[in-house]
Amino acid sequence: MAKNYQILSTIYDTYWGSFAQRYSELVLNFIPEKGQITVLDLACGTGSLAINLARNGFNVKGIDISTEMIEVANLKKNSIKGVEFKVDNMLNPDINRKVDIITCAFDSVNYLLNSSDVRKMFNSSFELLHPGGRFIFDFNTEKAYRKNNNFEIRRMVPGGYYDHKMTYNSHKRLAQTIFEFFDGQWELHIQKPYEYKEITQILQQVGFEILFTFNNFKGEPVKQDSDRVFVVAEKPK
Ligand SMILES: C[S@@+](CC[C@H](N)C(=O)[O-])C[C@H]1O[C@@H](n2cnc3c(N)ncnc32)[C@H](O)[C@@H]1O
């Protein structure tokens, strides 16, 4: 079995790259009024969001636990100024200065498999933000995994294909996704759903003020059955 994103990193942008463009537009709507803006992108993956934000003049650091995702990010960054990438764990990033914005995009939070890790990540994000700084992220709710239980698709990649199979165990509240490649290599990804109430409660306990929550990139309100929730929280000034 390959590590998470060891192989997937090579095709990640083909299928999921466009999410980052829309995410950058979302983040740009919530930038505090200030001169030079500094951003920390947690679980930055292949770096598309970080690179887009750097192109908009921000000073961005992206961290990700996957060496292979960071390798792709470093290749893509090319000569773009104001962005750097590092292998690191979002539970406790080794960052020595505070930032204005922290992002954690595209259900990366769901890779934290218990709420004490979510609290730990929120706590360290709170510590790393300047007062008035904003924390922008999204997470999948149980609805997303229930809806896609037994989802299966074969997708073409250069030289072959890969099979993507997702199952959801509602007793354990864990989603299991297997990515199996044509050459026999495979990866197993486990994610945990979180609900609106538990996430907003942890944020408030950590000290964040919740500014906005919404259901999708159009900014529609969160519903009882939202499968993804976007959050903009602020560290009080
Ligand atoms: C679905 S991808 C999202 C990547 C990127 N944020 C995007 O929007 O395309 C999830 C990412 O979370 C990373 N990840 C999972 N657990 C992590 C952790 N504890 N610390 C840092 N990164 C983590 C994975 O390596 C992967 O790159």
The ligand as an SDF file (V2000), in Angstrom:
LIG
                    3D

 27 29  0  0  0  0  0  0  0  0999 V2000
   -8.2020   16.8240   -0.2010 C   0  0  0  0  0  0  0  0  0  0  0  0
   -6.5300   17.3300   -0.0850 S   0  0  0  0  0  0  0  0  0  0  0  0
   -6.7200   19.0950   -0.1230 C   0  0  0  0  0  0  0  0  0  0  0  0
   -5.4620   19.7800   -0.6200 C   0  0  0  0  0  0  0  0  0  0  0  0
   -5.5830   21.2820   -0.8310 C   0  0  0  0  0  0  0  0  0  0  0  0
   -5.9160   21.9690    0.4040 N   0  0  0  0  0  0  0  0  0  0  0  0
   -6.5960   21.6170   -1.9000 C   0  0  0  0  0  0  0  0  0  0  0  0
   -7.4880   22.4390   -1.6450 O   0  0  0  0  0  0  0  0  0  0  0  0
   -6.5000   21.0790   -2.9950 O   0  0  0  0  0  0  0  0  0  0  0  0
   -6.1600   17.0020    1.6160 C   0  0  0  0  0  0  0  0  0  0  0  0
   -4.7340   17.3310    2.0030 C   0  0  0  0  0  0  0  0  0  0  0  0
   -4.6160   17.2470    3.4260 O   0  0  0  0  0  0  0  0  0  0  0  0
   -3.2890   16.8190    3.7120 C   0  0  0  0  0  0  0  0  0  0  0  0
   -3.2360   16.4140    5.1230 N   0  0  0  0  0  0  0  0  0  0  0  0
   -3.9270   15.4130    5.7190 C   0  0  0  0  0  0  0  0  0  0  0  0
   -3.6220   15.3830    7.0390 N   0  0  0  0  0  0  0  0  0  0  0  0
   -2.7280   16.3800    7.2660 C   0  0  0  0  0  0  0  0  0  0  0  0
   -2.0550   16.8530    8.4390 C   0  0  0  0  0  0  0  0  0  0  0  0
   -2.2320   16.2880    9.6480 N   0  0  0  0  0  0  0  0  0  0  0  0
   -1.2240   17.9120    8.3200 N   0  0  0  0  0  0  0  0  0  0  0  0
   -1.0130   18.4920    7.1040 C   0  0  0  0  0  0  0  0  0  0  0  0
   -1.6150   18.0650    5.9610 N   0  0  0  0  0  0  0  0  0  0  0  0
   -2.4770   17.0290    6.0530 C   0  0  0  0  0  0  0  0  0  0  0  0
   -3.0750   15.7360    2.6980 C   0  0  0  0  0  0  0  0  0  0  0  0
   -1.7220   15.3730    2.5700 O   0  0  0  0  0  0  0  0  0  0  0  0
   -3.6780   16.3900    1.4540 C   0  0  0  0  0  0  0  0  0  0  0  0
   -2.7200   17.1080    0.7210 O   0  0  0  0  0  0  0  0  0  0  0  0
  1  2  1  0
  2  3  1  0
  2 10  1  0
  3  4  1  0
  4  5  1  0
  5  6  1  0
  5  7  1  0
  7  8  2  0
  7  9  1  0
 10 11  1  0
 11 12  1  0
 11 26  1  0
 12 13  1  0
 13 14  1  0
 13 24  1  0
 14 15  1  0
 14 23  1  0
 15 16  2  0
 16 17  1  0
 17 18  1  0
 17 23  2  0
 18 19  1  0
 18 20  2  0
 20 21  1  0
 21 22  2  0
 22 23  1  0
 24 25  1  0
 24 26  1  0
 26 27  1  0
M  CHG  2   2   1   9  -1
M  END
$$$$
